[in-house]
Amino acid sequence: MNLNWIRSRLNSRRVIVMMLLIVLIVLVWHFALSKVTGGPIHGVVIDETSGKPIAGAIVRAAWRGYSGYVMGTPYSCYHVEVAVTDKNGRFLIPRWKGDSRKFQILDRSVTTMAYRPGYRMADRWEIDKILMTPFSGKKEERLEYFRRVLLAIGCHSSDGSEKNMEIIYEAMLEETIKLTQPDHGRTLANTLKRILSRMNSKK
């Protein structure tokens, strides 16, 4: 039997096997990315100082990941949901499922934070708990804390879920107005008003 013919047949089979493997990898990759799931997310918001639950805290859950198929692209928020804690400090954010083919998201994760007038996020975390501590600083320090929070919680999602953040921005604006005199905090208040105005214009 001709050895060249045998080698040719073997090479052809290798090519076919490699092509099938590539197709399989692409299909697995596609279906792995086809659904972005998260939740349900539940837990309790606790006063770190007293150990008591905090009712009326607004909990924000943000779905984040790398946008695009190439690692190193911007790590961004593509969906956000909020919930308010009950009298026992507990919250529940229902399961959310989105189509990642619209987002092309890699390395997906869900992060949570909470806002409550007069409180700040604690410096440590516990499983299924969001720890907060009473804010004891001056008014200027509270306003600076708000500015840092605004930078951290922004979610310019393409699915329109940013509107869910309206309840947090409104609560922050209300506390800012109560804290400030005519001149203090005017810039922050105007920033919050612009955010809310932009959200209302999209309705």
N, CA, C and O of each residue as an XYZ file, in Angstrom:
812
protein
N       0.849     -1.201      0.000
C       0.000      0.000      0.000
C       0.878      1.242      0.000
O       1.904      1.274      0.679
N       0.492      2.252     -0.745
C       1.275      3.479     -0.878
C       1.330      4.235      0.449
O       0.296      4.603      1.007
N       2.582      4.469      0.961
C       2.749      5.157      2.248
C       2.294      6.608      2.169
O       1.733      7.141      3.126
N       2.531      7.234      1.047
C       2.101      8.633      0.895
C       0.575      8.741      0.981
O       0.041      9.696      1.546
N      -0.108      7.760      0.420
C      -1.576      7.764      0.481
C      -2.057      7.615      1.918
O      -3.014      8.268      2.335
N      -1.365      6.727      2.691
C      -1.720      6.525      4.104
C      -1.494      7.808      4.897
O      -2.335      8.217      5.698
N      -0.324      8.441      4.655
C      -0.031      9.692      5.372
C      -1.066     10.755      5.035
O      -1.498     11.511      5.906
N      -1.459     10.810      3.776
C      -2.451     11.791      3.339
C      -3.783     11.560      4.045
O      -4.439     12.510      4.472
N      -4.177     10.297      4.165
C      -5.439      9.972      4.824
C      -5.382     10.354      6.305
O      -6.340     10.903      6.848
N      -4.233     10.054      6.960
C      -4.082     10.384      8.380
C      -4.126     11.895      8.604
O      -4.753     12.378      9.548
N      -3.449     12.631      7.718
C      -3.449     14.087      7.837
C      -4.855     14.649      7.659
O      -5.251     15.579      8.361
N      -5.601     14.087      6.727
C      -6.972     14.540      6.496
C      -7.835     14.304      7.734
O      -8.658     15.141      8.106
N      -7.627     13.142      8.365
C      -8.404     12.837      9.563
C      -8.044     13.803     10.695
O      -8.918     14.244     11.441
N      -6.759     14.127     10.816
C      -6.342     15.080     11.851
C      -6.994     16.434     11.636
O      -7.442     17.081     12.582
N      -7.040     16.852     10.379
C      -7.658     18.140     10.060
C      -9.132     18.124     10.437
O      -9.643     19.076     11.027
N      -9.823     17.014     10.084
C     -11.259     16.903     10.393
C     -11.481     16.922     11.902
O     -12.387     17.596     12.391
N     -10.644     16.172     12.648
C     -10.773     16.135     14.112
C     -10.541     17.510     14.705
O     -11.271     17.933     15.602
N      -9.527     18.214     14.214
C      -9.238     19.554     14.722
C     -10.386     20.509     14.444
O     -10.743     21.322     15.296
N     -10.967     20.411     13.250
C     -12.094     21.275     12.909
C     -13.297     20.992     13.799
O     -13.985     21.915     14.234
N     -13.552     19.700     14.071
C     -14.659     19.337     14.953
C     -14.434     19.854     16.369
O     -15.368     20.317     17.025
N     -13.185     19.772     16.836
C     -12.866     20.287     18.168
C     -13.080     21.795     18.249
O     -13.601     22.305     19.241
N     -12.675     22.501     17.200
C     -12.854     23.954     17.169
C     -14.335     24.307     17.202
O     -14.755     25.195     17.943
N     -15.127     23.597     16.385
C     -16.573     23.842     16.374
C     -17.171     23.576     17.748
O     -18.008     24.347     18.218
N     -16.749     22.485     18.400
C     -17.265     22.137     19.726
C     -16.915     23.215     20.746
O     -17.752     23.603     21.561
N     -15.673     23.696     20.696
C     -15.244     24.751     21.627
C     -16.064     26.008     21.422
O     -16.484     26.644     22.389
N     -16.295     26.373     20.163
C     -17.077     27.580     19.866
C     -18.498     27.433     20.388
O     -19.051     28.373     20.958
N     -19.102     26.239     20.193
C     -20.470     26.017     20.660
C     -20.557     26.078     22.179
O     -21.478     26.685     22.727
N     -19.595     25.446     22.867
C     -19.583     25.488     24.328
C     -19.419     26.916     24.820
O     -20.099     27.340     25.754
N     -18.508     27.661     24.187
C     -18.264     29.065     24.541
C     -19.535     29.890     24.351
O     -19.881     30.724     25.188
N     -20.219     29.644     23.243
C     -21.433     30.406     22.941
C     -22.510     30.160     23.995
O     -23.116     31.104     24.504
N     -22.746     28.889     24.319
C     -23.803     28.583     25.283
C     -23.395     28.961     26.697
O     -24.251     29.264     27.529
N     -22.103     28.946     26.977
C     -21.651     29.394     28.298
C     -21.925     30.869     28.484
O     -22.191     31.327     29.596
N     -21.860     31.618     27.382
C     -22.100     33.055     27.448
C     -23.557     33.427     27.167
O     -23.954     34.577     27.354
N     -24.351     32.452     26.719
C     -25.670     32.803     26.220
C     -26.612     33.293     27.308
O     -27.554     34.032     27.023
N     -26.370     32.891     28.548
C     -27.233     33.349     29.630
C     -26.403     33.936     30.763
O     -25.448     33.318     31.235
N     -26.773     35.117     31.185
C     -26.137     35.764     32.318
C     -27.104     35.622     33.476
O     -28.164     36.248     33.470
N     -26.771     34.830     34.452
C     -27.695     34.593     35.543
C     -27.158     35.178     36.832
O     -25.953     35.380     36.983
N     -28.036     35.441     37.736
C     -27.637     35.925     39.039
C     -28.825     35.901     39.975
O     -29.918     36.343     39.622
N     -28.605     35.381     41.169
C     -29.659     35.401     42.145
C     -30.381     34.063     42.235
O     -30.008     33.095     41.573
N     -31.423     34.025     43.066
C     -31.853     35.167     43.877
C     -30.779     35.553     44.898
O     -30.028     34.709     45.386
N     -30.730     36.831     45.201
C     -29.759     37.350     46.159
C     -30.515     37.734     47.423
O     -31.443     38.542     47.381
N     -30.122     37.166     48.517
C     -30.822     37.460     49.764
C     -29.811     37.590     50.903
O     -28.684     37.103     50.813
N     -30.227     38.240     51.946
C     -29.348     38.428     53.089
C     -29.975     39.382     54.082
O     -31.185     39.608     54.070
N     -29.146     39.934     54.937
C     -29.620     40.842     55.965
C     -28.614     41.977     56.135
O     -27.403     41.774     56.039
N     -29.135     43.161     56.385
C     -28.290     44.324     56.636
C     -28.234     44.536     58.149
O     -29.267     44.647     58.810
N     -27.017     44.589     58.684
C     -26.809     44.619     60.131
C     -26.024     45.865     60.538
O     -25.090     46.282     59.853
N     -26.420     46.441     61.656
C     -25.640     47.510     62.288
C     -24.438     46.856     62.953
O     -24.591     46.108     63.919
N     -23.252     47.131     62.446
C     -22.043     46.486     62.955
C     -21.806     46.818     64.425
O     -21.265     45.998     65.166
N     -22.202     48.002     64.846
C     -21.942     48.434     66.223
C     -22.855     47.732     67.219
O     -22.392     47.224     68.240
N     -24.167     47.703     66.918
C     -25.133     47.140     67.864
C     -25.486     45.689     67.577
O     -25.977     44.978     68.454
N     -25.233     45.245     66.336
C     -25.606     43.895     65.947
C     -27.064     43.756     65.582
O     -27.532     42.652     65.304
N     -27.796     44.870     65.577
C     -29.223     44.831     65.270
C     -29.466     44.992     63.771
O     -28.663     45.620     63.080
N     -30.559     44.434     63.263
C     -30.882     44.591     61.833
C     -31.274     46.030     61.528
O     -31.784     46.743     62.392
N     -31.032     46.445     60.294
C     -31.368     47.800     59.845
C     -32.530     47.714     58.873
O     -32.399     47.180     57.772
N     -33.669     48.247     59.293
C     -34.845     48.274     58.421
C     -34.782     49.491     57.509
O     -34.219     50.523     57.875
N     -35.359     49.364     56.327
C     -35.431     50.500     55.406
C     -34.145     50.810     54.674
O     -34.043     51.860     54.040
N     -33.160     49.930     54.740
C     -31.923     50.133     53.978
C     -32.168     49.757     52.519
O     -32.889     48.802     52.231
N     -31.574     50.500     51.615
C     -31.712     50.211     50.185
C     -30.501     49.403     49.739
O     -29.365     49.869     49.826
N     -30.749     48.203     49.268
C     -29.671     47.309     48.837
C     -29.573     47.329     47.321
O     -30.579     47.208     46.621
N     -28.380     47.481     46.830
C     -28.129     47.507     45.386
C     -27.282     46.309     45.008
O     -26.248     46.056     45.626
N     -27.714     45.569     43.994
C     -26.937     44.459     43.438
C     -26.560     44.807     42.008
O     -27.422     45.128     41.189
N     -25.281     44.742     41.714
C     -24.791     45.096     40.375
C     -24.127     43.892     39.724
O     -23.260     43.243     40.309
N     -24.555     43.612     38.504
C     -23.935     42.569     37.689
C     -22.805     43.213     36.902
O     -23.029     44.161     36.150
N     -21.591     42.700     37.073
C     -20.424     43.293     36.423
C     -19.633     42.237     35.657
O     -19.753     41.037     35.907
N     -18.828     42.717     34.724
C     -17.974     41.817     33.967
C     -17.189     42.572     32.918
O     -17.346     43.782     32.753
N     -16.336     41.839     32.207
C     -15.573     42.432     31.116
C     -16.451     42.483     29.876
O     -17.004     41.463     29.467
N     -16.582     43.643     29.282
C     -17.423     43.791     28.093
C     -16.604     43.469     26.856
O     -15.659     44.184     26.522
N     -16.971     42.396     26.181
C     -16.240     41.987     24.986
C     -15.629     40.620     25.186
O     -15.654     40.074     26.289
N     -15.091     40.077     24.140
C     -14.506     38.744     24.195
C     -13.032     38.759     24.564
O     -12.409     37.703     24.667
N     -12.469     39.944     24.764
C     -11.043     40.049     25.061
C     -10.866     40.502     26.497
O     -11.359     41.560     26.887
N     -10.160     39.700     27.283
C      -9.890     40.083     28.659
C      -9.060     41.366     28.668
O      -8.233     41.591     27.784
N      -9.290     42.192     29.667
C      -8.572     43.457     29.742
C      -9.408     44.621     29.261
O      -9.024     45.777     29.439
N     -10.564     44.327     28.643
C     -11.476     45.395     28.259
C     -12.147     45.921     29.530
O     -12.077     45.267     30.570
N     -12.789     47.074     29.468
C     -13.318     47.698     30.689
C     -14.238     46.786     31.489
O     -15.135     46.145     30.943
N     -13.993     46.744     32.805
C     -14.832     45.985     33.734
C     -15.997     46.882     34.109
O     -15.819     47.869     34.822
N     -17.179     46.549     33.637
C     -18.294     47.482     33.755
C     -19.548     46.811     34.285
O     -19.650     45.585     34.343
N     -20.507     47.656     34.674
C     -21.801     47.196     35.180
C     -22.758     47.086     33.999
O     -22.888     48.024     33.213
N     -23.429     45.940     33.873
C     -24.359     45.762     32.755
C     -25.795     45.514     33.216
O     -26.705     45.433     32.391
N     -26.004     45.393     34.534
C     -27.368     45.282     35.051
C     -27.350     45.608     36.534
O     -26.382     45.306     37.233
N     -28.437     46.232     37.019
C     -28.512     46.591     38.437
C     -29.942     46.423     38.935
O     -30.898     46.732     38.224
N     -30.079     45.934     40.158
C     -31.371     45.772     40.808
C     -31.271     46.315     42.231
O     -30.181     46.380     42.799
N     -32.404     46.703     42.803
C     -32.411     47.199     44.177
C     -33.556     46.553     44.959
O     -34.526     46.063     44.383
N     -33.416     46.568     46.275
C     -34.458     46.085     47.178
C     -34.342     46.861     48.481
O     -33.283     47.399     48.804
N     -35.434     46.914     49.221
C     -35.450     47.610     50.510
C     -35.624     46.578     51.614
O     -36.462     45.684     51.499
N     -34.841     46.694     52.682
C     -34.914     45.721     53.760
C     -36.211     45.866     54.553
O     -36.750     46.963     54.701
N     -36.696     44.735     55.057
C     -37.910     44.739     55.869
C     -37.576     45.086     57.320
O     -36.451     45.487     57.619
N     -38.538     44.935     58.211
C     -38.335     45.308     59.615
C     -37.256     44.472     60.292
O     -36.707     44.871     61.319
N     -36.957     43.318     59.718
C     -35.912     42.446     60.259
C     -34.582     42.632     59.548
O     -33.636     41.876     59.765
N     -34.523     43.653     58.692
C     -33.284     43.931     57.980
C     -33.016     43.013     56.813
O     -31.935     43.060     56.226
N     -33.977     42.179     56.464
C     -33.763     41.211     55.395
C     -34.184     41.765     54.035
O     -35.078     42.606     53.932
N     -33.516     41.271     53.003
C     -33.827     41.695     51.641
C     -33.778     40.500     50.712
O     -33.126     39.494     50.994
N     -34.479     40.630     49.601
C     -34.480     39.592     48.569
C     -34.529     40.256     47.208
O     -35.444     41.024     46.913
N     -33.543     39.958     46.386
C     -33.527     40.409     44.999
C     -33.758     39.175     44.131
O     -32.923     38.270     44.115
N     -34.872     39.125     43.411
C     -35.210     37.924     42.633
C     -34.130     37.578     41.605
O     -33.315     38.412     41.212
N     -34.161     36.339     41.199
C     -33.229     35.862     40.173
C     -33.409     36.678     38.903
O     -34.529     36.931     38.460
N     -32.291     37.084     38.330
C     -32.327     37.806     37.057
C     -31.556     37.007     36.016
O     -30.460     36.507     36.270
N     -32.158     36.905     34.846
C     -31.495     36.197     33.750
C     -31.554     37.065     32.508
O     -32.631     37.431     32.037
N     -30.399     37.385     31.995
C     -30.328     38.191     30.785
C     -29.563     37.474     29.698
O     -28.853     36.503     29.961
N     -29.705     37.938     28.513
C     -29.041     37.340     27.360
C     -27.703     38.031     27.165
O     -27.657     39.183     26.735
N     -26.615     37.340     27.476
C     -25.292     37.948     27.399
C     -24.828     38.157     25.964
O     -23.822     38.827     25.728
N     -25.566     37.581     24.990
C     -25.181     37.834     23.599
C     -25.401     39.303     23.249
O     -24.820     39.821     22.295
N     -26.249     39.964     24.038
C     -26.428     41.404     23.861
C     -25.287     42.171     24.516
O     -24.977     43.297     24.128
N     -24.656     41.538     25.530
C     -23.645     42.235     26.315
C     -22.226     41.777     26.014
O     -21.287     42.563     26.144
N     -22.047     40.501     25.608
C     -20.727     39.913     25.395
C     -19.898     40.063     26.668
O     -18.847     40.704     26.672
N     -20.396     39.456     27.749
C     -19.800     39.636     29.061
C     -18.963     38.422     29.450
O     -19.380     37.279     29.261
N     -17.780     38.685     29.992
C     -16.903     37.652     30.520
C     -16.644     37.926     31.996
O     -16.857     39.041     32.473
N     -16.183     36.905     32.717
C     -15.787     37.043     34.117
C     -16.885     37.746     34.919
O     -16.647     38.781     35.543
N     -18.070     37.177     34.892
C     -19.230     37.825     35.494
C     -19.224     37.694     37.011
O     -18.780     36.681     37.552
N     -19.716     38.718     37.688
C     -19.844     38.681     39.140
C     -20.972     39.613     39.558
O     -21.356     40.513     38.811
N     -21.500     39.391     40.760
C     -22.540     40.243     41.316
C     -22.041     40.804     42.643
O     -21.612     40.054     43.520
N     -22.099     42.123     42.783
C     -21.665     42.764     44.015
C     -22.844     43.497     44.647
O     -23.747     43.956     43.947
N     -22.830     43.603     45.971
C     -23.909     44.277     46.683
C     -23.365     45.384     47.579
O     -22.230     45.322     48.053
N     -24.183     46.375     47.795
C     -23.902     47.426     48.766
C     -25.246     47.932     49.281
O     -26.295     47.603     48.728
N     -25.205     48.736     50.346
C     -26.453     49.244     50.912
C     -26.301     50.721     51.274
O     -25.207     51.208     51.560
N     -27.431     51.404     51.250
C     -27.484     52.806     51.664
C     -28.607     52.975     52.672
O     -29.703     52.437     52.508
N     -28.311     53.732     53.713
C     -29.319     54.098     54.714
C     -28.899     55.449     55.278
O     -27.746     55.616     55.676
N     -29.822     56.426     55.321
C     -29.467     57.735     55.882
C     -28.840     57.586     57.274
O     -29.354     56.872     58.135
N     -27.713     58.285     57.464
C     -27.036     58.245     58.758
C     -26.064     57.100     58.931
O     -25.427     56.985     59.979
N     -25.933     56.242     57.914
C     -25.030     55.096     57.987
C     -24.001     55.144     56.859
O     -24.148     55.874     55.879
N     -22.982     54.359     57.030
C     -22.013     54.118     55.966
C     -21.711     52.630     55.922
O     -21.981     51.906     56.880
N     -21.150     52.177     54.809
C     -20.749     50.784     54.703
C     -19.597     50.506     55.660
O     -18.680     51.316     55.793
N     -19.652     49.358     56.323
C     -18.575     48.964     57.223
C     -17.355     48.544     56.414
O     -17.429     48.360     55.199
N     -16.247     48.399     57.103
C     -14.991     48.059     56.434
C     -14.789     46.559     56.276
O     -13.790     46.129     55.699
N     -15.710     45.769     56.772
C     -15.572     44.314     56.630
C     -16.888     43.709     56.142
O     -17.947     44.333     56.194
N     -16.774     42.465     55.666
C     -17.927     41.780     55.082
C     -18.132     40.442     55.772
O     -17.193     39.857     56.311
N     -19.358     39.972     55.749
C     -19.675     38.629     56.198
C     -20.589     37.981     55.167
O     -21.310     38.671     54.446
N     -20.556     36.658     55.100
C     -21.382     35.937     54.135
C     -22.856     36.178     54.434
O     -23.294     36.045     55.577
N     -23.617     36.533     53.404
C     -25.065     36.781     53.494
C     -25.421     37.951     54.404
O     -26.574     38.105     54.806
N     -24.415     38.782     54.731
C     -24.685     39.962     55.544
C     -24.028     41.182     54.923
O     -22.919     41.113     54.393
N     -24.737     42.302     54.999
C     -24.138     43.587     54.637
C     -24.031     44.379     55.928
O     -25.041     44.681     56.564
N     -22.822     44.711     56.310
C     -22.588     45.414     57.563
C     -22.498     46.914     57.328
O     -21.814     47.373     56.414
N     -23.196     47.664     58.161
C     -23.149     49.113     58.104
C     -22.854     49.643     59.507
O     -23.072     48.953     60.503
N     -22.365     50.854     59.567
C     -22.058     51.468     60.850
C     -22.548     52.909     60.856
O     -22.481     53.579     59.826
N     -23.041     53.406     61.996
C     -23.509     54.791     62.048
C     -22.405     55.767     61.658
O     -21.259     55.632     62.088
N     -22.764     56.748     60.842
C     -21.784     57.749     60.402
C     -21.636     58.791     61.507
O     -22.617     59.393     61.945
N     -20.397     58.995     61.949
C     -20.161     59.896     63.077
C     -19.319     61.118     62.700
O     -18.914     61.884     63.575
N     -19.057     61.303     61.404
C     -18.217     62.416     60.979
C     -18.990     63.721     60.852
O     -20.173     63.800     61.184
N     -18.297     64.734     60.367
C     -18.905     66.044     60.159
C     -19.713     66.050     58.859
O     -19.656     65.104     58.074
N     -20.457     67.123     58.650
C     -21.276     67.231     57.441
C     -20.414     67.150     56.187
O     -20.770     66.478     55.219
N     -19.277     67.843     56.213
C     -18.398     67.842     55.041
C     -17.887     66.429     54.746
O     -17.733     66.052     53.585
N     -17.626     65.653     55.794
C     -17.161     64.280     55.611
C     -18.282     63.394     55.046
O     -18.040     62.490     54.247
N     -19.504     63.680     55.483
C     -20.638     62.923     54.952
C     -20.830     63.202     53.466
O     -21.092     62.288     52.684
N     -20.700     64.459     53.083
C     -20.836     64.823     51.673
C     -19.735     64.196     50.837
O     -19.973     63.760     49.711
N     -18.530     64.152     51.389
C     -17.423     63.512     50.678
C     -17.679     62.014     50.539
O     -17.341     61.417     49.516
N     -18.266     61.415     51.548
C     -18.639     59.993     51.471
C     -19.645     59.778     50.349
O     -19.545     58.806     49.600
N     -20.615     60.684     50.229
C     -21.593     60.594     49.150
C     -20.911     60.645     47.783
O     -21.265     59.891     46.877
N     -19.945     61.528     47.645
C     -19.244     61.651     46.354
C     -18.543     60.345     45.993
O     -18.567     59.919     44.838
N     -17.922     59.716     46.982
C     -17.260     58.433     46.722
C     -18.282     57.354     46.362
O     -18.043     56.520     45.488
N     -19.423     57.386     47.049
C     -20.480     56.405     46.758
C     -20.986     56.581     45.334
O     -21.197     55.599     44.621
N     -21.183     57.829     44.918
C     -21.676     58.085     43.567
C     -20.734     57.518     42.511
O     -21.182     56.975     41.501
N     -19.435     57.645     42.744
C     -18.462     57.110     41.800
C     -18.516     55.581     41.767
O     -18.275     54.964     40.730
N     -18.834     54.985     42.909
C     -18.799     53.520     43.004
C     -20.061     52.850     42.494
O     -20.001     51.732     41.984
N     -21.209     53.514     42.622
C     -22.470     52.821     42.336
C     -23.016     53.078     40.940
O     -24.022     52.478     40.562
N     -22.394     53.940     40.174
C     -22.889     54.223     38.830
C     -22.978     52.969     37.976
O     -22.077     52.130     38.002
N     -24.055     52.841     37.223
C     -24.233     51.676     36.348
C     -24.880     52.145     35.056
O     -26.102     52.264     34.977
N     -24.070     52.410     34.051
C     -24.593     52.880     32.762
C     -24.910     51.673     31.882
O     -24.286     51.455     30.843
N     -25.892     50.901     32.327
C     -26.246     49.669     31.635
C     -27.022     49.962     30.366
O     -27.787     50.923     30.288
N     -26.807     49.111     29.374
C     -27.497     49.299     28.096
C     -28.917     48.745     28.125
O     -29.693     48.985     27.200
N     -29.265     48.001     29.183
C     -30.599     47.405     29.234
C     -31.612     48.288     29.947
O     -32.762     47.889     30.134
N     -31.190     49.495     30.347
C     -32.112     50.430     30.970
C     -32.349     50.193     32.452
O     -33.183     50.867     33.057
N     -31.632     49.246     33.050
C     -31.866     48.933     34.463
C     -31.336     50.011     35.403
O     -31.606     49.977     36.603
N     -30.587     50.964     34.862
C     -30.075     52.049     35.706
C     -31.219     52.795     36.398
O     -31.029     53.372     37.470
N     -32.396     52.783     35.788
C     -33.549     53.479     36.378
C     -33.916     52.902     37.740
O     -34.556     53.573     38.549
N     -33.507     51.637     37.999
C     -33.776     51.037     39.300
C     -33.037     51.747     40.427
O     -33.392     51.615     41.598
N     -31.998     52.506     40.057
C     -31.192     53.220     41.047
C     -31.854     54.508     41.521
O     -31.352     55.163     42.434
N     -32.958     54.868     40.917
C     -33.591     56.151     41.230
C     -33.901     56.288     42.719
O     -33.746     57.371     43.282
N     -34.332     55.212     43.357
C     -34.695     55.261     44.767
C     -33.494     55.628     45.641
O     -33.644     56.321     46.647
N     -32.306     55.163     45.257
C     -31.102     55.494     46.025
C     -30.726     56.954     45.822
O     -30.428     57.659     46.786
N     -30.738     57.410     44.575
C     -30.365     58.798     44.298
C     -31.330     59.763     44.988
O     -30.909     60.795     45.510
N     -32.615     59.432     44.991
C     -33.595     60.304     45.643
C     -33.350     60.371     47.149
O     -33.441     61.441     47.749
N     -33.041     59.226     47.756
C     -32.775     59.196     49.196
C     -31.505     59.970     49.538
O     -31.452     60.675     50.546
N     -30.483     59.835     48.692
C     -29.247     60.578     48.917
C     -29.461     62.075     48.758
O     -28.909     62.873     49.516
N     -30.266     62.452     47.768
C     -30.564     63.865     47.562
C     -31.309     64.436     48.761
O     -31.016     65.544     49.210
N     -32.269     63.682     49.276
C     -33.038     64.149     50.434
C     -32.126     64.352     51.647
O     -32.246     65.349     52.359
N     -31.214     63.399     51.880
C     -30.298     63.549     53.014
C     -29.330     64.697     52.788
O     -28.991     65.416     53.728
N     -28.879     64.877     51.543
C     -27.962     65.973     51.233
C     -28.612     67.318     51.526
O     -27.986     68.201     52.114
N     -29.854     67.471     51.121
C     -30.563     68.735     51.353
C     -30.720     68.996     52.850
O     -30.575     70.131     53.303
N     -31.017     67.943     53.619
C     -31.168     68.110     55.066
C     -29.845     68.480     55.733
O     -29.819     69.234     56.706
N     -28.754     67.944     55.200
C     -27.441     68.183     55.801
C     -26.894     69.571     55.504
O     -26.153     70.135     56.309
N     -27.252     70.113     54.371
C     -26.545     71.282     53.855
C     -27.273     72.585     54.116
O     -28.496     72.652     54.232
N     -26.455     73.603     54.199
C     -26.931     74.979     54.227
C     -26.968     75.461     52.777
O     -26.617     74.695     51.880
N     -27.380     76.702     52.520
C     -27.526     77.157     51.129
C     -26.312     76.912     50.241
O     -26.467     76.614     49.057
N     -25.114     77.032     50.790
C     -23.923     76.899     49.945
C     -23.284     75.520     50.034
O     -22.772     75.003     49.042
N     -23.315     74.930     51.216
C     -22.642     73.642     51.398
C     -23.375     72.542     50.631
O     -24.599     72.428     50.700
N     -22.617     71.748     49.909
C     -23.190     70.600     49.225
C     -24.021     70.915     48.002
O     -24.680     70.031     47.454
N     -23.998     72.178     47.561
C     -24.825     72.533     46.408
C     -24.405     71.752     45.173
O     -25.253     71.313     44.396
N     -23.086     71.574     44.986
C     -22.594     70.852     43.815
C     -23.078     69.411     43.812
O     -23.511     68.893     42.783
N     -23.003     68.765     44.977
C     -23.454     67.376     45.074
C     -24.949     67.282     44.814
O     -25.402     66.396     44.089
N     -25.722     68.199     45.409
C     -27.169     68.189     45.198
C     -27.508     68.367     43.728
O     -28.402     67.699     43.209
N     -26.801     69.262     43.055
C     -27.043     69.487     41.625
C     -26.692     68.244     40.808
O     -27.377     67.916     39.839
N     -25.623     67.559     41.205
C     -25.244     66.328     40.510
C     -26.339     65.283     40.624
O     -26.701     64.644     39.637
N     -26.865     65.111     41.830
C     -27.942     64.142     42.035
C     -29.194     64.530     41.257
O     -29.876     63.670     40.700
N     -29.493     65.819     41.222
C     -30.661     66.287     40.477
C     -30.495     66.009     38.986
O     -31.456     65.634     38.313
N     -29.283     66.190     38.469
C     -29.040     65.920     37.046
C     -29.218     64.446     36.740
O     -29.782     64.084     35.707
N     -28.736     63.591     37.638
C     -28.886     62.148     37.436
C     -30.361     61.771     37.397
O     -30.797     61.020     36.525
N     -31.130     62.302     38.360
C     -32.556     62.000     38.403
C     -33.295     62.564     37.204
O     -34.222     61.940     36.689
N     -32.885     63.745     36.760
C     -33.513     64.348     35.582
C     -33.244     63.500     34.347
O     -34.128     63.314     33.511
N     -32.021     62.987     34.235
C     -31.674     62.141     33.088
C     -32.502     60.867     33.102
O     -32.960     60.410     32.055
N     -32.697     60.289     34.289
C     -33.489     59.064     34.405
C     -34.941     59.328     34.009
O     -35.549     58.531     33.294
N     -35.492     60.444     34.475
C     -36.885     60.767     34.162
C     -37.087     61.023     32.665
O     -38.150     60.737     32.114
N     -36.056     61.563     32.022
C     -36.180     61.855     30.584
C     -36.208     60.586     29.757
O     -36.668     60.595     28.615
N     -35.704     59.460     30.342
C     -35.680     58.189     29.612
C     -36.969     57.406     29.773
O     -37.172     56.402     29.090
N     -37.848     57.852     30.672
C     -39.095     57.124     30.911
C     -40.069     57.312     29.755
O     -41.173     56.770     29.784
